[in-house]
Amino acid sequence: MVSISVLHSIVPITFRRRVINSIIFAISLYVIGSVVSAVFLAEITLHVNHRPIQHRSEIERVALQEFHAPLLDVHIVASDGADLKAWYIQPKVSNGASVILFHGVSDNREGVAGYGRMFLHNGYSVLLPDSSAHGESGGDIATYGIKERQDVHLWADWLRQRAPGCVYLFGESMGAAIALQASAVTQQLCAVAVESPYSTFREVVDDRFSRHSGLGLWFARTIARPTLEFALIYSRARYHVDLTESAPASAIAHSRVPTLLIHGTADRNIPLRHSVALMQAGSTHSELWVVQGADHGGAVNINRTDFERRILDWFHSHGKPVENHMKEAINPENGPFVHIF
């Protein structure tokens, strides 16, 4: 017979082994789940859906009837060889200045075409590009401003050959992030206005995890953190893209271009704290307009008249090109970032 003392010694050992095996199994599942989720996250982030152009004829009609101008199909070749497509409208009564409008992720130029009206009515020429890997533009992956900021530089040079005046940038969401990053490396811009921008790629991913999980930022910055880190490693290894370089906060800190930041208090997609951080990083040349009750990219829906007036006044009051010191891509590690909870 097995003595009681022997049973006491066997049971704890067996129990401990089961506990240890369970912990190892749980950790293995967690790591495997994080890696699989990371690959999925990286792929859907870099390979976005191409939303087709559907309203060209309608926009062409508006350009002709309201502004007596043709809707021109134009293109440039990006530094990576991608063919980038855009529409260009120069009103019959022109003030010589131009505005480039940038759309959000998985959208195309039609998503911001409606903003073109307020600029065209005030004499600005309007350029509506499809970002790389969006709409009708070529490009294998979207890089959230890392490569696109150089595309903006090319578009700005293209515009200067056709309109002698200032070049301005306007964008929303991802387009806002691209405009901010471009402002640090594009010479001779006069001003920028952006709505619902994010401060850094890491921070906006944290917000997405927080929103979709319903568990708050603590979940994104702890339990879900390995998924993001594995996704970043995967993106660098497979596509040679470091998504942490998508850092508008560092860009605005290095830029000298006057920048109007617009953000709604009801924005759950990219919370207001991002624009607060951006304003603090670019405090010498930026202004933040907080729109009460506005959702993501929805400031115009709260008060269109005020929305248009503020942007147009911002552009009108900044009519001199700015010479930036930075001409190359910004390293996010070299610029300040304000972390706001």
N, C-alpha and C positions, 0 to 999 in steps of 0.2 A: 504493500500500500504506500501511496505517496503521503508523506507527512504534511501536516498543516503548514509548517515553516517553508517547506519546498514550494507548496502552492502559492504562498504569499510572495515568494521570490519570482515565480514564473509569470503570474498574472500581470504584475506591473511591467515586466519586460515586454510581454506580448502587447499590452496596451500601448506602451510607448512606441513600439514598432509600428503599430497601426496608426497612431497619431502622426508619426514622422512620415510614413508612407502617404497618408492623406494630405499632409502639408506639401510634400513634394509633388503629388499629383495636382493639387490645386494651383501651385506655382507654375507647373508645366502648362496647365490649361490657360492660365493667365498670360504667360509669355507667348504661347502659340496664338491665342486670341488677339493679343496686342499686335503681333507681327502680321497676321492675316488682315486685321482691320487697318493696319498701317499701309499695306500694299494697296488695298481697296481705296483708302483715303487719298493716297498719292496719285493713283491713276485717275480718279474722278476729278481731282483738283487740277491736274495738268491737262487732261483731255476733256475739254468742255464740249457740250452740245453746240453744233453750228445751227443757230436759228436762221432760217431762210429769210431773204428779203421778200416782203409781200405787198408793200404799199408804194412802190416806186412811182406808178402812174399818178397816184393821188398827190404825192409830194411834188412831182413835176408840175402838176396842174396848179398847185398853190404857188409855186415859185414863179410861174409864168403870169398868173392872174394878179397876184398881190404885189409882186416885186419886179415884174417885167424882165425876168432873168431866166435863162435856161438852167436846167439841172444837169450839170456836167459829171460824167463818169470819169474819174481820174485814178491814177495808181502810181505807186513808187515801189522800188525794190529795196527791201530791208537789208541790213548788213549780213543777215544769215541767208539771203537769197529768196526769202519769202516775198510773194507778190501781194502788196497791201492795197486794198481797194477803198475808195471813198467817193462821196459826192461833194461837189463844190458849187456854191451859189454866190454870185456877186451881184448885189442889187443894182438897179439902174442908177439910183441916187446913192452913191457910195461915199463914206467918210475916209476911205483909204485904209482903215484898220480891219483886222480879221480875227475871228474866234474859232478855235478848234474845239469841238465837242466830243467828249469821251463817254462811252456807254458802260454799263455794268457787266458783270460776269455772265456768260451764257446768253447775252443779248447781242444786238447788232446796232448799226447806226440809226435805225428807225426808232430805237428806244429813247434817243435824246433829240430826235429831229424836231419834236414839238417846241423845244427851247429855242430852236433856230429863229422862230418868228420874231421874238423880242429883239434879237440882235439885228436881223434883216430890216425890221421896221425903223431901226435907229442907224442904218447906213453901214453896218458891219458886214463884211463878207463872211460866209460860214463854210467851214470844212467839216464834213461828217465822215470820219474814217471808221472802218471796221478794224478793231484791234486784231493783232496777230492771233490766228487760230479761232477767229470769230467771224460770223457772217460769211461774206464772200472772200475774205482775206485768206491768204495762205499761212503756212506756219504749222508745225507739228504739235506744239504745246503752248499753253498760256503760262506766262511766268510772272504775272501780276506786277509789272513795272520793271522787272530786272532787265529784260531785253527791250520791252516796249518803250522805255524812256528814251532810248536811242532812236526808235522809230519816230517819236514826237520831234526830236531834233531834226530829222530828215523832212518831216512834214512842214515844220516851221521854215526851213530853208526853201522848200517848194513854194510856200505862200509868199515869201518875201520877193520872189521873182515876179509875182502877179499883183501884189498890193503893197504900196510903199510904206504904209503906216504900221502902227503897233500890231503885235501878235499877242492875243490873249488865250488863256486856256480855261475851259469849263468842263467839269466832269462830276459824275455821281457814282458812289460806291466804289467798285474796282476802278472805274474811270477816274474817280477823284484821286485814288491812290496813285494811278499812273501819272496824272497831271502834277501831283505834288513831287513825285520822284523826278519827273522830267524838268521841273522848274529849277532843280539844282544843277543840271548839266546842260541846259539849253540856254544859249546866249541871246540877249536882246529881247527877252520877253518883257512885257510891260506890267502885267498883273495876272493873277490866277483867282478863280472862284470855284469852290468845290463844295459838294453836299454829301453828307454821310460818308466821310472817309474813314479808313482805319489807320491806326498808328503804326502797328507792326504786324507782320504775318502771324507771329506766335500769339499775339493778343487776340486777333480776330478769330483764330482757330479755337482758342480757349473759350471765347464767347459762343461759338457754334456748338462746342461740346456741352457747354453749360445750358444753352437753350434747348437742345434736342434731348438731353438727359433729364432736364428739369431738376438737377441736383445742385446747381450753382457752380461758381468758379472754383470752389475748393475741390470739386470732383475733377474738373478739367486740369487743375494744376497738381493733382496728386495721382489718383487712380488712372486717369486717362493720359497722363503725361508720357508714359512709354510709347503709346500709340503714335503720338505726334513725333517723338524723337526717332522712332523707327521709320516713320514716313519721310522725315527729312533725310535720314541716311539713305533710304531707298531711292529718293529723288536725286540725290547727289551721285549715287553709284550708277544708276541706270541712265539718267538723263543729263547728268553733269550740271544740274541746277541746284543752287543753294537757296531755298525759298526764304531763309531768314534774311537774305539781302533785300527782300521786299519790305522796306522800312521807311515809310513816309516821314516818320518822326525824325529820323536822322537827316533825311533830305531837306526838310523844311528848316532844320537847324543850320544847315550849310548854305541854303539858298538866301538870296537877298531880294527876291521878287515879292512884291506886296501880295498877300494871300488872304482872301476872305473865306473863312470856314463857316459852313452852315450845317446845323444839326438839330434834329427834332428831339424833344424830350420823350416821345413815345417810340423812339427807334429801338426795337428789340433785336433787330438783325445785327447792327453795329451800334452799340450804345454810345451815348453822349460822351462818356469818359474818354473815348478815343480823340475827339476833337479838342477836349480840354487839354489832353496831353500834347496834342499837336500845337495848340496855341502857346503853351508854356515852352515848348521846344523852339518855336519861332516867334518869340514874344516881341522882338524888335520890328517885325514887319508883317505881323498877322493880326487879324481881328476875328473874333468868334461871335456869330449871330445865333443865339439859341431860340428856336421856334417852338413855342409851347404847343403841345398836342400833336406835333408833326411826327408821322411815322417815317420809315426808311425811304429817303428820297421824296418825301411828301410835303416839303415846305411850301411848294407852289400851290398845293391844294388848300392850305390854311388861309392864305391871302395872296392871290396872284399879283395884285397891284403892288403890294409891299415887296414881294419876292423880286419882281422885275426891277422895281425902283432901286433896291439895295444893290443888286448886281450891276446894273447900268451905272449907278452913281460911283460904284467902286472902280469900274473901268474908266469912266470919264475923269475921275480924279487922279488916275495914274496913267499918264500919257507919255511917259519917257521910258525908253528901253533900259533894262537893267543888265549890267555886266556882272556875271557871276564869276567867282574865283574858281569854282569847281568845274572841271570839264570832263571828268571821268566818273564812273559809277562810284557811288558812296558806299563805304564799308560801314555797316550799321554798328559795328563795335566801336567806331571812332566818334559817334555822335551821341548826344544826350538822349535819354528816354525817360520820361516821367511815368512811373508805374502808379496808376490810380485804381483803387478798388471800388 
